[in-house]
Each structure stands twice: as structure tokens, then as C-alpha cells.
Amino acid sequence: TQHTCINIRHSPNGSCYAWEFEKDSRKLNLRVNGQFTSNSMIHVLNAALDGVGLAYVQDSMAEPHIASGRLKEVLVDWSPYFEGFHLYYPNRRQASPAFSAFVEAVRYRG
């Protein structure tokens, strides 16, 4: 079945992000087609709420709208894979106590 998809563009080279999925250790990166592209995740979500097409957004953004029935989850058995956030900061010998506390709070603990 063909569906219109909503693209998100955040990359420095201007290309749209691939939609990433995983099922049974199989990973897929898909480039989707659609007539609407935004560099704002809020605009992508609002376009989906307005019926423009399928959107690839964070669970935390979609959950309230799924719960209210305004959005429907698709491809439920294909979960997006996520390898975590990375924190980059300038190398400074004397980091402030507040900055050091922030880094410690968000550091991955495996």
C-alpha cells in the first residue's frame, strides 16, 4: 500500500533523515517520499495530526495523541532502534560544578 510520508530535515547537507526500524535483529534504514518536509519535529507531528501523512516522531511526542485516538500507531512490530544520545562539549580543564553535575546526570550507566 502506498502512503504519503512526512519527512524531517535536520542534517547539515540538507538531505532528509532515513526512517530507522528494527525487527528480530534486522535493521532497516528507509528513505521515504512525501510532499511535506520540515526541519521541526513539532511541524511534522502537527502535519500528521492534520492528516497530511505518516510521520516518524518520538514516542513521547506521539503517545498523548495515540491515547486520545487522534493518531494511530503503524508498523508496531517494527520498533525504531535507538543507540542513545551522545553529549559533546568543549574540552575545558576547569569545568563548572553545575556542568560537571549535568554530565554525570546524563552519563550512560550500563
ABEGO torsion letter per residue (X at the ends): XBBBBBBBBABAAGBBBBBBBBBGGBBBBBBBBBABBBABAAAAAAAAAAGAEBBBBBAAAAAAAAAAGABBBBGAABBBBBAEBBBBBBBBABBBAAAAAAAAAABBBX
